[in-house]
Amino acid sequence: MSGEATVRLFSYGTLQQENVQRETFGRRLAGRPDALPGYARTMVEITDPAVLAASGERFHPIVSETGDPADGVAGTVFTITAAELAAADTYEVSDYRRVRARLASGIEAWVYVRA
């Protein structure tokens, strides 16, 4: 990543798994704990064969905005390249959309939420 522009990506689900990171980004990501306030986590069934193969999981977490600051979702914030963000976009199925959100730490990051 040396010299490349970077972005922050918050993950509360399978993008935290080393096997998914290696399959999606070609490397293990370094991250730090953070949280997404005002959202609640549920599960969604995944049917995409490539995502199922990468994650090994049929049901993946998904978050929806609640508007209640008492709600929050724990996860990990990663610093990645723009190319890696594009790879994450390819990994995520149509149930998700990518938005910018302010994390509990105060930083802004991309996060995949319910479409």
C-alpha angles and dihedrals in degrees: 000000000000109000094000122119111254137205134193122247123190116208128188096169146028096342085074090063115099092220091054091046092051091048094045103034104018091238144058112264125226114221145156133230118266138145139232110228122208095029135100127208126229133156133262128196114243120212101169106114095214093051091045090051093048097046102030086216128112094195121050130188118255130182133217128193112252100178089226111120089204089067119082144160123220120221146123131284116216132190109224140162125262088250090054090050088054088051089052089051088055092048095051115081126226092271086077134062126189119240137167115249138175111242127215089261089060096248123121121236141165114259134179112235135173109296 
